[in-house]
Amino acid sequence: MAEDLGLKELAANNLGNIGELYAEKGFDGYNPAKAEEYLLQAIDYYKDDSQKQNQCDFYKSLANVYRHENKWEEADTCFQKYHEIYVEIRSDDTKNVIQNFGYERKVAERDKEIAIAKAAADARMNATTGLLHKVLPPSIATRLIKGEKIADYFSQISILFADIVGFTPIASKMPARKVLAFLNYVFGEFDRIIESHGCEKIKTIGDGYMAVAGAPIECADHAERITRAALEMMSDIQLPDDIRSSLPKDAIFNIRIGINCGPAFGGIVGENRFVYDIYSDSVNTAARMESHGEPGKIHVSEEFAFHLQNRLDMVGDDLGGITFEERGEMEIKGKGMMKTYFLEKV
């Protein structure tokens, strides 16, 4: 109604005041989205107006809204705009306030406040960046921070699934803290091996572990990379005495690995808790290779065996000699009859 009467300033003030109310965390109706909406409307009303002080105040309030919502880039932009308008206001009023001995002190205090707020925003941005690099592949974290939507297609990658054989009965006889210590050690070793061979861990599911080569950064030698990792995972992981002693006396530690290759999609899942995942029928087949495998064996699809052998014939065998033991055709859940192989070191 105020706008209909031509009282633009009153309408803008009302919108801004409502926005600031919604921005108060102590307010029962606290709503950052509504605070942002009303403050943006108020600022828009004032953009061509001489009432710079109100516009300045609303930018500051909006910056605080973004800061509370961890929207650091938006907060930084609003703080910069607030500072620009603040400087303009002081410039316009210089002749009237130059005799005020507290002027320089107030400006310095405001500048310090802005600098501290900006430094805090930068620190939080750096912390967020560091956290993203811990939970996402580095290349994906960098792209995500730049605002890029992550949705990629890979024409050919290699997928590995690993599983601790008999984990459920083993874990059922152990205290929870010892189960976690056991998993942390095994998966920590998997992480080390996977990274050392240029592969990428994707996720863990219970006692299952998934990794790929050729994504999120494509490479021609993905089959060789995943093979090296699988051979080392199978042969080199030895439980230390403190971990082994915590297992039930009759427990035998063994792992089972399945590998396949083929096309796949990769992308970010979720908005609040980011997860990078790989999807395709090729992934499902790799999971089936693991679940239909045998303890202490690397079970691979015919497609992977064919691709890896072609690579070795073309570029040379730098894997130290491997062989494929034909397992014959077998019924694979969800796939029908498939010819598969056990990959072994010569």
Buried (B, 14 or more C-beta within 10 A) or exposed (E): EBEEEEEBBEBBBBBBBBBBBBBEEEEEEBBBEBBBBBBBBBBEBBEEEEEBEBBBBBBBBBBBBBBBBEBBEBBBBBBBBBBEBBBEBBEEEEEEEEEEEEBEEEBEEBEEEBEEBBEEBEEBBEEBBEEBBEEBBEBBBBBBBEEEEBEBEBEBBBBBBBBBBBBEEBBEEBEEEBBEBBBEBBBEBBBBBBEEBBBBBBEBEEBBBBBBBBBBEEBEBBBBBBBBBBBBBBEEBEBEEEBEEBBEEEBEBBBBBBBBBBEBBBBBEEEEEBEBBBEBEBBBBBBBBBBBBEEBBBBBBBBBBBBBBEBBEEEEBEBEEBEBEEBEEEEBEEBEEBEBBBBBEE
